[in-house]
Amino acid sequence: MAVNFDLTGKVAIVTGGNGGIGYGMARGLAQAGASIVIAARRPEKNAQAVAALQATGAKAMSVVTDVQDEPRFRRRCTPPWRRSAASIF
């Protein structure tokens, strides 16, 4: 699939990115050049998704979180967490 936009230098946080539609979105965003953060509940599935993305050359990491717990999710996706992502990407 041809990518018509460039996300190089951007970080995409993909909720539910460890499977199904969310993983498909993560792959598409990675193909456009974004660094990917998989934000989902299951560490094992997160690790598999990150490994698969990295195997394609994408920069990827995961955060174990439940987006239904909004305060916790917001804490996970704001500083100092961003600093740790910056060191990876």
N, C-alpha and C positions, 0 to 999 in steps of 0.2 A: 504494500500500500504506500502510495506517495504521501509524504508529509508536507503540508502547505504552510507550516509555521515553524518558528524556531524557539525552543524553550531553553536553549543553552544558558547556563548560569542561574536558572530558576530551580526552586525546590517545590515539588508537588507532594502534598500530604494526601494520601489516598486511603480513605476510610473503607474498611472491608476489602482492602487491596490484596488479600491473601488467597482469593478465589473468585470464581465466577466473573460477573461483570466488572467488579472492582479490580480484579487482576488484569482483565482486558484493558481497562482504562490505564492502569499502571504501565502496562507494556506500551500502549500507544503514546503516553506522555514521555516515556523513556526514549522511544524512537524519535520523538521530536527534540530530544536533547536534555530533558529535565532530569534532575537527580530525584530519586523517589524515596519517600518515607511511607512504608506500609504501616498503617495504624489499625490494629485489629486485636481481638481478644486472645487468639490461640497462638502461643509462642512457636509451636512446632510448625504450624501452617505458615506463619510469618517467615520463619527461617527458610522454608522451602521456596516461598515466593521470592525472597531476597536472593537466594542462591540462583534461582532460574533467571532473574533479571540481571544479576551480575555476570552470569554465563554469556549473556548477549553483549556484555561490555558496558552495561548501565551502572551508574553509581546508585546504590540502594542500601537502605537500612530499615529497621523496624522498631516500632514502639508498641508495647503491649498495653492496650487501653480499651475501654468500652465507651463508645461515643454516646451511649445512653446516660452515662454519668458525666453530664456536661461540665461541672466544675473541675473534675479530675482531668477530663480531656483537655480543657483549656490550659490547665497547669502543665500538662505533658507537652503542649505545643507552643509554649511561650518560654522566654529566657528563664533559667540558664540552659534549658534543653536545646535551644537553637545553637548555642555555642558548641555543644557536643556534636551536633549535626555538621556545623561548619568545619570542625576538625576532621570529620570523615569525608566530607565532600570537598 
